[in-house]
């Protein structure tokens, strides 16, 4: 009976998107692992991220739909980290400009019927990181896309990006924050 309860707890834990949800056989590159390893400390704030495809497998160029929820009002950023470390903030974006999210509300990225598309042009494993915080003061939530860009490009030096995120969120200093991570496999056509 205890084993059954433990197994049910593990299934629930996995279903809620807690921790790093990596597809079996998928390996993150060192550049991706740096972002996946961001630690927020203990918090009652939880964020759950999802991709539309249950098996998390996409073809190159195929649109990828994401969604997330938080259990408390929070500010949220969604990052895409390619195998080479190129990191893009997908949310907030040009059309979904506010990072502030109500509790228990599903937010789709991009919006259903909106003008944005998220896709990946090369095969490989892509990391999606969902970062939530009770405070919206971090540049992670306030930086705007430049020029005609739809998303904020953070560059390919993930160690510097991860350090800047941790510093701007004041992680490790009692700030209420949470992360969720998942991968998607992009396959050639």
Secondary structure, DSSP 8 states (H G I E B T S, - for coil): -HHHHHHHHHHHHHHTT-SEE--TT----HHHHHHHT----S-S--EEEEESSTT-EEETT----EEEEESSSEEEEEEEE-TT--EEEEES-SSS---EE-TT--EEES-TT-S-----SS-EEEEEEEEEES---SHHHH----TT-SSEEEES-HHHHHHHHHHHHTTTTT--EEEEEEEEEEE--
